[in-house]
């Protein structure tokens, strides 16, 4: 509600070239996305870092997308994209800028 920048770890997965991520119900991230769909992101792993910007699009509530879960795989060290009884939302990210090392 204060409009300042916000960073949050999320569980994400790629499927057919599309980046999917989880957003918890009631979170500061969800409140931000409801006001402004533009995001910055950082993905780290296996000695590489990818940073960029994009536009987040809500796919729907996780409860309505359970069939998508197996295709997206196990998620990350933070947990599964569709962990029960989680009731958040699934978003995709349309990447507009990307930098990698």
N, C-alpha and C positions, 0 to 999 in steps of 0.2 A: 504494500500500500504506500510505501514511502518513495517508490520510483527509482531507488538506487540499484546498481547492478547486483545480480544474484548469481551464484554458482552452486550447482548441486550435482552430486554423483548420481547417475542413473544407470540402469541396466539396459544394454543395447545389443542389437544383433543385426547382421546384414542378411538379406534374402533377395536373390536375383537383382543385385545392384541397388537395393533400397535399404536405407538405414532406418530401423525401427527402434523406438525407445519407450520406456515405461515412465509414466508421470503419476505420482500418487495423488489421490483424491484429497483435497484440502491443503495441498502443499503450496509453498511460496512460488514454486516453479509453475504450477497450474494456474495460479492467480496471474502470474506474469504472462503466460501464454494466452490467457483469455483477453488480456489487454493488448498484447503485441506479439505477433507470431515470429518475429525475427529473433534469431538466437546465434550465439557463438558457441563453439564446442571444442573440446580437446579429447582425443582418444589416445591412450597409451597402452603399450604392450610389446613384449618381445624385443625390447631395446629400440623401438621406434615410437615417434610421436607424430600425430596428425592434428592440426588445428585448422579451424575454418569458421565459416559463417553460413547461415542458411535460413530457410523458412520452415517452421514446424507446421504440420497438418495433422489434425486429430483424425485418427482412423475410427476410433470408437471406444466404448468401455471394454475393459478386458473380459468382463463376464459375457459379452456378446461375441467375442473373438477367440474362444477357447480352441477352435479347430486350427487357428494360426500358430498356436504354441509349439506343437511338435516340429513344424517346418522351420521355426526360428531357432530351434536348438536349446541348449541348456542355459544360455545367458552368459554370465560372467562370475567372477569370484564374489560379487555382491549378491548373487542369487539368480533365480530363474525369472525370465520375463513374465511368466504367468504363474507365480507362486500362489498357492491356495492359502488362505481365503482372501487374498489381496483383491481390492475392488477399484483399482485406479483406471487409467486410460492408456491406450497405445497411440503413439504419434509416429509419423514418418518425418524425415528431415530431407528437404530438397536443398542440396548443397549448392551455394552460390559462389563461395570462395574456399580454396583449400590450399594448405601449406603442409609439407611433410619433410621429415629428416630421416 
